[in-house]
Amino acid sequence: MSTLNFGLSRRELLQRAVAGAWLAALGPIARAAEGEAPVAGPISPVMRRVSLYISHALQNPLPENVIEHAKHHLLDSLSAMVSGSHLLPGQKALAYAKSLGGKPEACVAGSRLTLSLVNAAMINGMLAHSDETDDSHAPSLTHPGCAIVPAALAMAERMQCDGMTLLRAVTLGYDIGTRASLALGGYAMADAGRDTHAIGTSFGAAAAAAAIAGLSETQVRHVLSYTAQQASGLSNYARDLEHVEKAFLFGGMPARNGATAADMVASGMTGIDDVFSGERNLFFAFGPKSNPDQFVRGLGETYEIVNTNIKRWTVGSPIQAPLDSLSYLLKNNKFKAEDVEKVLVRVSHQGARTTDNRSMPDINMQYMVAVMLLDGSATLEAAHDEKRMNDPKVLEMRRRIELKGDDELQKALPRRGGIVELTLRDGRTLRHHTPDVRGTPQNPMTRDEVDEKCYLLCVPVIGKRRARELVDAIWNIEKLRNVRALRHLLMA
């Protein structure tokens, strides 16, 4: 009995056809086996819906509230890129960028460099996640902005598109990237050792770049296939002690992957028509926890950029709620740091493991809580002050802080709640529970709050005047005729 190139005998194919799974594909495959030219099989409903949506997304109007949210997240991501250029991961990324060649097509934030489309996307992605200030989408376990915005910006600069095109493409990227992560297993994928942050957002970055490039529905299918071939990453990033590889994993690599996929297809390269179905498809490779239907659930109706968090504090996600609670207690009660005898911080078990006395200040719960008690706030400078971690006053305060995982807060995930309990030397006990962090969809930041955060992030790098101009330009991005006009505001 002969065996086809597809790895299946005729008997196996007939058995599948009888079962109904391969009935439509049997004819083309059989003809190919007889020496005829191969014919592409039918496109699955999921691929047809996703590729059609991506190829037409820039022509579809967005609701006003979605446009407003998109401005928040675009500004937040650009500000993370600018501020990240002066942090260690950003500095290493910029040093590497200087060795890269290629046609200068897009700018690198916080520098004087212009690089090729793919290289600019990668470096800006690393800058955007140099700090823990970039946005996050809890249900899909992704950081959309640090990958999607750099890829979209680079392609927008190449194509010299207008501001609303960029904004629509970014919104599209959030819709596709978050759904890709959920479809491939989400938290189950992370538990299996694969990194949701790199894999899901690669698809979001690819979708945004492909839309701006004006690719057809068929071309988009090939873009998704090239993206699937690059869908990689290990969820072992907590072992990165300097946040450099993590910046590449969360931001640089998926931005590069998405831009590369769109660039290759735009240049004329072709690929598999439907990587979502058929023999050895994407979901088969990712195993039984994947669910293709998640890719299209609510697509075009629910905009995931609205469901994405913006961080109030420039620290790791599990630290956000405790800082919110501590800030509340400081504002509503009269006490000083020296009055505090003991602090008990409760977060999810996962959050406690991630932030317990880590070597990096911005993801060290005890350090950041101590800083807020001593300073009354938690600034970007304090969150990256490694020397201060060993300051005697800070060390003494850290010794009073206990961190515990909490069963109920673990059950509440992906909502990242936190509880802070203070025992004061005068006998008072103060407690505050933050069930929904400031900046989440349940407790969103206002435009003024986002404005202040992003302005303050940019000022140390580009100065007060340009920081103000950059923030205002994004609030009025619908008036921007050419995205390249942002270059002089983003570059140092």
Residue pairs with C-beta under 8 A, 6 or more apart in sequence:
1 9
1 10
1 11
2 9
2 10
2 33
3 9
4 10
4 13
4 29
4 32
4 33
5 32
5 33
6 29
6 279
7 279
8 16
8 279
10 30
10 33
13 22
13 26
13 29
13 30
14 26
16 22
16 26
17 23
17 26
22 29
24 41
24 42
25 41
25 42
25 278
28 38
28 39
28 40
28 41
29 41
31 38
31 39
32 38
32 39
40 273
40 274
41 273
41 274
41 278
42 274
43 51
43 221
43 273
43 274
43 277
44 274
44 276
44 277
44 278
44 292
45 296
46 276
46 277
46 292
46 293
46 295
46 296
47 221
47 224
47 273
47 274
47 275
47 276
47 277
49 295
49 296
49 299
50 176
50 220
50 224
50 276
50 295
50 296
50 299
51 217
51 218
51 220
51 221
51 224
52 217
53 299
53 300
54 172
54 176
54 207
54 210
54 211
54 220
55 210
55 211
55 215
55 216
55 217
55 219
55 220
56 217
57 168
57 169
57 172
57 207
57 211
58 165
58 168
58 169
58 172
58 211
58 212
60 168
60 300
62 70
62 167
62 168
62 171
62 303
63 303
65 306
66 171
66 303
66 305
66 306
67 167
67 478
68 447
69 303
69 305
69 306
69 308
70 167
70 168
70 170
70 171
70 305
71 167
71 474
71 475
71 477
72 310
72 445
72 447
72 450
73 135
73 144
73 145
73 149
73 170
73 174
73 305
73 308
73 310
74 145
74 149
74 166
74 167
74 170
74 474
74 477
75 450
75 451
75 454
75 471
75 474
75 475
76 133
76 134
76 135
76 145
76 310
76 450
76 453
76 454
77 128
77 134
77 135
77 145
77 146
77 148
77 149
77 150
78 109
78 149
78 153
78 454
78 470
78 474
78 486
78 490
79 133
79 453
79 454
79 455
79 457
79 458
79 470
79 471
80 127
80 128
80 129
80 130
80 131
80 133
80 134
80 145
80 146
80 457
81 109
81 110
81 124
81 127
81 128
81 149
81 150
81 490
82 109
82 110
82 127
82 457
82 458
82 461
82 462
82 470
82 490
83 110
83 130
83 131
83 133
83 380
83 457
83 458
83 460
83 461
84 90
84 109
84 110
84 126
84 127
84 128
84 129
84 130
84 131
84 133
84 247
85 91
85 94
85 108
85 109
85 110
85 111
85 127
85 130
85 461
85 492
86 110
86 460
86 461
87 130
87 131
87 384
88 130
88 242
88 243
88 244
89 126
89 127
89 129
89 130
89 242
89 243
89 244
89 246
89 247
90 110
90 126
90 127
90 130
90 247
92 244
93 123
93 126
93 127
93 130
93 244
93 247
93 248
93 252
94 108
94 110
94 111
94 113
94 123
94 127
96 123
97 108
97 111
97 113
97 115
97 119
97 123
98 113
100 115
100 116
100 119
101 116
102 115
102 116
102 118
102 119
103 116
104 114
104 115
104 116
105 114
105 115
105 116
105 117
105 120
105 154
105 157
105 158
106 114
106 115
106 116
106 117
106 120
106 121
106 124
106 153
106 154
106 157
106 158
107 113
107 114
107 120
107 157
107 486
107 487
107 490
107 491
108 114
108 115
108 120
108 123
108 124
108 127
108 491
109 124
109 127
109 490
109 491
110 127
110 461
110 462
110 490
110 491
110 492
111 491
111 492
112 491
112 492
113 123
113 491
114 120
114 487
115 123
117 154
117 155
117 158
117 259
117 263
118 154
118 256
118 259
118 260
118 263
119 256
120 150
120 153
120 154
120 157
121 150
121 151
121 153
121 154
121 155
121 205
121 209
121 255
121 256
121 258
121 259
122 150
122 248
122 252
122 253
122 255
122 256
122 259
123 150
123 252
124 149
124 150
124 153
124 154
124 251
124 255
125 146
125 147
125 150
125 151
125 247
125 248
125 250
125 251
125 252
125 253
125 254
125 255
125 256
126 247
126 248
126 251
126 252
127 150
127 247
127 251
128 134
128 145
128 146
128 147
128 149
128 150
128 251
129 143
129 146
129 246
129 247
129 250
129 251
129 252
130 243
130 247
131 314
131 362
131 380
131 383
131 384
132 311
132 314
132 315
132 316
132 317
132 362
132 363
132 383
133 311
133 314
133 380
133 457
134 143
134 145
134 146
134 251
134 311
135 143
135 144
135 145
135 146
135 308
135 309
135 310
135 311
136 142
136 143
136 144
136 308
136 309
136 311
136 317
137 143
137 144
137 174
137 178
137 304
137 307
137 308
137 309
138 309
138 317
138 413
138 414
138 415
138 416
138 440
139 178
139 182
139 186
139 307
139 414
140 177
140 178
140 179
140 181
140 182
140 186
140 196
140 200
140 304
141 181
141 186
141 187
141 190
141 196
141 197
141 200
141 414
142 177
142 178
142 181
142 196
142 197
142 200
142 201
142 204
143 197
143 201
143 250
143 251
144 173
144 174
144 177
144 178
144 201
144 204
144 304
144 305
144 308
145 308
146 201
146 250
146 251
146 255
147 177
147 197
147 198
147 201
147 202
147 204
147 205
147 250
147 251
147 253
147 254
147 255
147 258
148 170
148 173
148 174
148 177
148 201
148 204
148 205
148 208
148 255
148 258
149 170
149 173
150 205
150 251
150 255
151 173
151 205
151 206
151 208
151 209
151 254
151 255
151 256
151 258
151 259
151 262
152 166
152 169
152 170
152 173
152 205
152 208
152 209
152 212
153 166
153 483
153 486
154 209
154 255
154 259
155 169
155 208
155 209
155 212
155 213
155 259
155 262
156 165
156 166
156 169
156 212
156 483
157 483
157 484
157 487
159 212
159 213
159 214
160 482
160 483
160 484
161 212
161 482
161 483
162 480
162 481
162 482
162 483
163 477
163 478
163 479
163 480
163 481
163 483
164 477
164 478
164 480
165 212
165 483
166 212
166 477
166 483
167 477
167 478
168 211
169 208
169 209
169 211
169 212
170 208
170 305
171 303
171 305
172 207
172 208
172 211
173 201
173 204
173 205
173 207
173 208
173 258
174 204
174 303
174 304
174 305
174 308
175 204
175 207
175 299
175 303
175 304
175 305
176 203
176 204
176 206
176 207
176 208
177 200
177 201
177 202
177 203
177 204
177 205
177 207
178 200
178 204
178 304
178 307
178 308
179 294
179 295
179 296
179 297
179 299
179 304
180 199
180 200
180 202
180 203
180 204
180 295
181 189
181 196
181 199
181 200
181 201
182 200
182 291
182 294
182 295
183 283
183 290
183 291
183 292
183 293
183 294
183 295
184 194
184 196
184 199
184 200
184 231
184 282
184 283
184 286
184 290
185 192
185 194
185 286
185 287
185 289
185 290
185 291
186 196
187 196
188 289
189 196
189 199
189 286
189 289
189 290
190 196
190 235
192 287
192 289
193 234
193 235
193 236
194 232
194 233
194 234
194 235
194 286
195 233
195 234
195 235
195 237
195 249
196 235
197 233
197 237
197 249
197 250
197 254
198 232
198 233
198 249
198 250
198 253
198 254
199 231
199 232
199 233
199 254
200 254
201 250
201 254
201 255
201 258
202 227
202 230
202 231
202 253
202 254
202 257
202 258
202 261
203 224
203 227
203 231
203 258
204 254
204 258
205 254
205 255
205 257
205 258
205 259
206 223
206 224
206 226
206 227
206 257
206 258
206 259
206 261
206 262
207 220
207 223
207 258
208 258
209 258
209 259
209 261
209 262
209 263
210 219
210 220
210 223
210 261
210 262
210 265
210 266
213 262
213 263
213 266
215 223
215 262
215 265
215 266
218 273
219 265
219 266
221 271
221 272
221 273
221 274
221 275
222 265
222 269
222 270
222 271
222 272
222 273
223 261
223 262
223 265
223 271
224 261
224 275
224 276
225 271
225 272
225 273
225 274
225 275
226 260
226 261
226 264
226 265
226 269
226 271
227 257
227 258
227 261
228 275
228 282
230 257
230 260
230 261
231 257
231 282
233 249
233 253
233 254
237 245
237 246
237 249
237 250
238 354
240 246
241 359
241 360
242 360
243 360
265 271
274 281
275 281
275 282
276 282
276 283
276 292
276 295
277 292
282 290
283 290
283 291
283 292
306 441
307 441
308 441
309 317
309 437
309 439
309 440
309 441
310 439
310 444
310 445
310 450
310 453
311 317
311 320
311 439
312 320
312 323
312 324
312 437
312 438
312 439
312 445
312 449
312 453
313 319
313 320
313 323
313 324
313 368
313 378
313 383
314 362
314 378
314 379
314 380
314 383
314 457
315 323
315 362
315 363
315 368
315 378
315 383
316 354
316 355
316 362
316 363
317 351
317 416
317 437
318 347
318 348
318 350
318 351
318 352
318 354
318 355
318 365
318 416
318 418
319 355
319 363
319 365
319 368
319 369
320 416
320 418
320 437
320 438
320 439
321 347
321 416
321 417
321 418
321 434
321 437
322 345
322 347
322 365
322 368
322 369
322 418
322 419
322 420
322 434
323 368
323 369
323 372
323 378
324 418
324 434
324 437
324 438
325 418
325 419
325 420
325 432
325 433
325 434
326 369
326 372
326 373
326 420
326 432
327 372
327 377
328 432
328 434
329 420
329 422
329 430
329 432
330 372
330 373
330 376
333 430
335 422
335 424
335 428
335 430
337 373
337 374
337 397
339 424
339 425
339 426
340 373
340 397
340 400
340 422
340 423
340 424
340 425
341 400
341 423
341 424
341 425
342 400
342 402
342 422
342 423
343 369
343 373
343 400
343 401
343 402
343 420
343 421
343 422
343 423
344 402
344 404
344 419
344 420
344 421
344 423
345 365
345 369
345 401
345 402
345 403
345 404
345 418
345 419
345 420
345 421
346 404
346 405
346 406
346 409
346 418
346 419
346 420
346 421
347 355
347 365
347 403
347 405
347 406
347 409
347 416
347 417
347 418
347 419
348 405
348 406
348 409
348 410
348 412
348 413
348 416
348 417
349 405
349 406
349 407
349 410
350 405
350 410
350 413
351 405
351 409
351 416
351 418
352 365
352 403
352 404
352 405
353 405
354 363
355 363
355 364
355 365
355 403
356 365
356 366
356 403
357 364
357 365
357 366
357 367
357 398
357 403
358 364
358 365
360 386
361 367
361 368
361 382
361 383
361 384
361 385
361 386
361 388
361 389
362 368
362 383
362 384
364 389
365 401
365 403
366 398
366 401
366 403
367 389
367 394
367 398
368 378
368 382
368 383
369 401
369 420
370 394
370 397
370 398
370 401
371 378
371 382
371 383
371 388
371 394
372 378
373 397
374 393
374 394
374 397
375 382
380 456
380 457
382 388
388 394
406 419
409 417
409 418
409 419
412 435
415 435
415 436
415 440
415 442
416 437
416 440
417 433
417 434
417 435
417 436
417 437
418 433
418 434
418 437
419 431
419 432
419 433
419 434
420 431
420 432
421 429
421 430
421 431
422 428
422 429
422 430
422 431
423 429
424 430
435 442
436 442
436 443
437 443
438 445
438 449
439 445
445 453
447 475
451 471
451 475
454 471
455 467
455 468
455 471
458 466
458 467
458 470
458 471
459 467
461 492
462 470
462 489
462 490
462 492
466 488
466 489
469 489
470 486
470 489
470 490
473 480
473 485
473 486
473 489
480 486
